[in-house]
Amino acid sequence: MTTLTDVAKRANVSKMTVSRVINHPEQVRDELKQSVFAAMRELNYRPNVAAKALVNNRTQIIKLFILEDMDTTEPYYMNLLAGISKELGKEQYSLQLVTEHNFDIGGCDGYIVTGMRHTDFEWLQRLERPVVLFGENRLELDYCDTNNTLGTQMATEYAIKQGYDQIEFIGINVKEPFEYSREAGYLMSMQNHQLPTMIHRFSNHSHLAMEYIESHWATLKTNTCYVCASDRLAFGIEKGLTIFNARIPQDFGIIGFDGVFLNQVATPKLTTVQQPIFELGVQCARMLLTKIDKDGQSQGIEQLTPTLSIGGSTRNDQL
């Protein structure tokens, strides 16, 4: 088995230098680090993670709290987990998934929290390790998220360019920052074009959006586009319109928000604001590791830019 001494001999440095490169690389010159890393690769040497954790007084464990119900039929959280795990793996960290508020059971070096609501703020304040949230908040806590306002702006602007006469927003009936931001993007674009606004809000269930279409079919106007706060709501709108054999996208357009799964199984496929979920996972992990290294210093916020994925639920002949 390759030892620390073997690496030191190959790199022509002392054992202490090799140890410092492994445990405190920021204290070593770049040239020395490159020499030691090259020797480690040549000898296929892998540092003892447990020993490194002991030296740094760390557990090498990050806890991920999911504070909302997970829909296991959608790969949303799998993409997030994959991104977090990839980045943590680079620093030899393990990820522990927690779905209850048992944050004080077992040690860790930090927390990533997703699905937080305003009512969770009190217990979050009791956490004694660095925390990064996945999802917007107005409580000055560090977070990573999609730029939700920009996303619905992109969707609304696209609907306007496609020549739809009426553009309505189908929102999620929750008093949370991400929803306020998505609604704000719609309102900003509509006001910039001096167009009338119309907003409907439902719990985030497709059957509620479908039932809205069913109960209001007689009064719906053709050449309307529905900009939705989630793909679930967009999926429901589309199902409702399909019941009446509505012409999609000629007479009715639909734009969702998420771009993880439902947009692909809808018929026709949904145009949607696609969130970079994997990249958001990477960024959450990166932000938390930096926060840990800097003894809990605030890292602020990181908003990634979404993309508009064009499907068959909107016209695309007036680009």
C-alpha positions, 0 to 999 in steps of 0.5 A: 500500500502506498504511504505518505512517505512514498508520495514525499519521496516521489515529489521530493518534499518532506512528509510534513509538506505532503500532509499540509497539501492534503489537509491545508492546501491553502497554506502551500505554494501552487508549484508544490501542490502540483508536484505533490498531486502529480506524485499522488496520481502516479502512485494512486495514493488516496488520503485517509478521509477519516484521518483528514477529518480528525486533523481538521476537527470535521466529520466530512458529512453534509446533511440535506434537509428536504422539508416538503413532500417529495414526488418520487415520480419526478426526477427533480430531487434526483437531479438536485442530489446528483449535483450536490453529491458531485461537488461534495465528492470532490472534497471527499464529503458524504451526503446524508439525506434527512426528511424530518427535523432531526437535525441534531441527531449525529454530527455534520459540518453543514446543512443544505435545506430545501423546501423551507417555508417561513414557519421553519425560520425559528428552528433554522436559527437554532442550527449551529453549523453553516447553512445554505438554502436551496430556494429563495427567502426574504430572511437574509439567509444564504441561498441558491435558486433559479432567477424566478422573475427572469423565468416568467419574464422570458415566458411572458415575452415569448407569449407576447411575441407569438401574438396571443391576444390575452395572456393569463398567469396561473400561479401557485396559491402559497405566500412564498418568495419564489411564487412572488418572484414568478408572479412579478416577472409576469406583471413586469412584462405585461406592464412594460407592454401596457397589456391587461393582466389576469391572475388565477391561483391554485394549490400546486395540483394539476387536477385543480387547473384542469377543473378550472378550465372545465368550469370556465370553458364557456367563457374562455377566449381563444388566442389566449396563452396561459403562463403557469408557475409550475409544469404541474399547473400547465399540465392540468391546463393542457388536460382541461383544454384537451377535454374540449378538443381545443386547438393547441397551440393555435387557439390556446398556448401554455407555458410551464415552469420547471422543465424536469419531467412533466413537460416531456410527457404532456401531449403536446410537449409543454413549452416551459421555463427550464430550471438548471437543477443539477447546476443548482445542486452543484452551486449549493454544495460549492457555496456551503463548502466555501462557507465552512472553510470561512468559518460560517461567513455569509456567502450571499445569494446565487441565482442561475439563469433558466432557459426557455424550452420550446415545446408544442404547446405554444406557437413558434412561427413569429420569432 
